[in-house]
């Protein structure tokens, strides 16, 4: 092809994307003789537009996928859509559109945008979780889990939005109000479907040890979420000897510091007492208007109600503790009751200071051992027991063991283990989700939908004109014949949490037969995913649920693996400064997009008015803050490769990347620089070999490969910059021409359109394949990976004065002579003989004048 003097990015992008699609270049071949590489980025929610965070995420995975193809792997690199969820239903209510149409239109728009990036994706495996061919198989798996005893239905307290009439996740409750409606959230007891993830708590915790290619931070977050706690469970007796209630504590060592006993507002004793106390009933209702998350309650104001009852201290029946109902004790952790030790628990201390309860020190790490505790900050560090009778002088661990041993010996308690992890509530009272495949019959009870009747498909004629679940009020959809007796029955109208959809999609990408969720033999070939890439925000829920789902399927004999993702990488976010203007007291600021302002060294002005706006912090790109950059505009101006290069080059991939115009312009200039350099592949000069350049070339081949394998993309970029500099400085030679041709291969995973264009411009005899997408990664010569020259530092009186290049392993006498002959050293010595010369081979020469 004719080589243009300037790289035309837009034309090249379109041309090679069309060529790849026509050649089906990135289809997975399922070739048994090749090693496999399953590369997967977390699939996106189809919100309608991709953002620069998507560009960074998918560019990283794409570089690795292309590299693995070049190194002889059979690559599976698919794409799909996490397509169910509330935003589509909100659009239906606000815009009068159907969630399905809204979602599919968004998928089409985002697919088009992603294809513009030139991603090496096998689009034949595309899936969307909102399509019956996907969620029908999910329903089949749900029934398999039910048959295995891993699905249950029970009453549970949930966050209920009375306006939207749906259950909210804890994360959707903001300051006690629904995130969308703004209505005060209620705590409501509903019959809910649960997956029994707690059956796998031990396995999920122990399995983290095998995930040595996961970030330590993610493993620690999951460990804390699973929350294995070992402690003491014991029974309080009511003052007077009546049966009281059970308590679990992880700090039995602090029993002598107890000031009160506390029960959850949902504790059976609290509910019993509330029947005769309107004040307590009102207090419980107030507590239920708060969220159900422990994190929210930890930071909320501590509230309590004194029941007037008291319990006996288990170590001294004459010591009575008042019983309070408090808002920060959860019914679903431990027993729903605690004893309060305010000196050594911040929540208990805040509560005790508010209500004037005593605070006694029982742990000390220094000279201050007095019983009265004055600080407003609880002491939770190490130390020894004080003011604790027979425990005095023990370490915390020794005291825990002593208390548990005494409780078990005397019969009032036992050592036990509890988990922070709760069973996974998967019921959602909304339309746009996977229908739960069960039927309610008055005569036969709760029955699974026969698999022959799957999928249970969502009705198209749902009514979104009023809040609530459209399935629940649909005139015909929910009415069905009982599969057992044939009588009148109704379908379950709850749908599944969308986290269920993303808990097994990686299996369906690998194998998608029409008659079952997946083929176990194909799964055996492809799983686990070799490299999973996504945001740290998914460290707990999505990743934990996917791990549970995989272990559950293994337990049922459907797959052989226990962990779905062999290696996990969490990339940083793309960030940008914000531009805003205050509206006045009590009103939120108005934000502006980068396109609406002109940025100068002195600040920023609004284009439409020429008036100044406030430049805010550099934060995550957000639609609400309008600090987003439209990828289409960037691709139109600079092309896909410049955008990819900037996403890969400026920051370590695990760190945030601040977006800048200077950064993208610099990437575009480097693309053009490479294009000019690639035009020198036939200039050989006198044909002599350039040994120094050959060594740098082969070191770059090996170094870039190692960096890509390790996802150190910015390091690979730096090595390519360095090699380009070395090539530009070298005189024309056969080695330089070879280095130019090889550099095309080295940038191919990152700059695929530029590489294809340059590859196609080579004479046929200089390229091994028609397209570089099918070319192999160049082999590095091991002999050239070791330097045979070293840089020697030359010091005079201990100060660095010069450097020189010498043969590696050169003799001391030769190094001394060469150093003394350097013009700079001759000048410094002014003809005087040095008193002493110290030579460290391969490193330095130190001259003592």
Secondary structure, DSSP 8 states (H G I E B T S, - for coil): ----SS--HHHHHHHHHHHHHHHTTT-----TTS-EEEEEE--B---SS--HHHHHHHHHHHHHHHHHHHTT-EEE---EE---SHHHHHHHHHH---HHHHHHHHHHHHHHHHHHTT----GGG-EETTSHHHHHHHHHHHHHHHHTT-EEEEEEEEEEETTTTEEE-GGGEETTEETTT--BEEEEEEEEEEE-GGGGHHHHHHHGGG-TBS-HHHHHHHHHHH-EEEEEEEEEEETTS-EEEEEEES-GGGGGG--EEEEETTSHHHHHHHTT-HHHHHHHHHHHTS-S-HHHHHHS---EEEEEEEEEETTEEEEEEEEEEETT--TTSTTSEEEE-GGG-HHHHHHHHHHT---B--EESSS---SB---SS---S--EE-S-GGGTT-BHHHHHHHHHHHHHHHTSEEEEEEES---EE-EE-SSSS-B--EEEETTTEEEE--GGG------S----SSSS-TTTT-SSTTEEE-TTT-SEEEE---EE-HHHHTTSHHHHHH---SSSS--HHHHHHH-SBSEEEE-GGGTTHHHHHHHHHHHHHHHTTS-S-S-SBSBEEE---EEEEEEEE---TTS--EEE-GGGEEEETTEEEETTT--EEEEEEEEE--TTTT----HHHHHHHH-HHHHHHHHHHSS-TTS-EE--HHHHHHHHHHHHHHHHHGGGTT--TT----HHHHHHHHHHHHHHHHHHHTT-HHHHHHHHHHHHHHHHHS-S-HHHHHHHHHHHHHHTTTSHHHHHHHHHHS-GGG-SSSSGGG-------GGGSS-SEEEEEEEETTEEEEEEEEETT--HHHHHHHHHTSHHHHHHHTT---SEEEEETTTEEEEE-
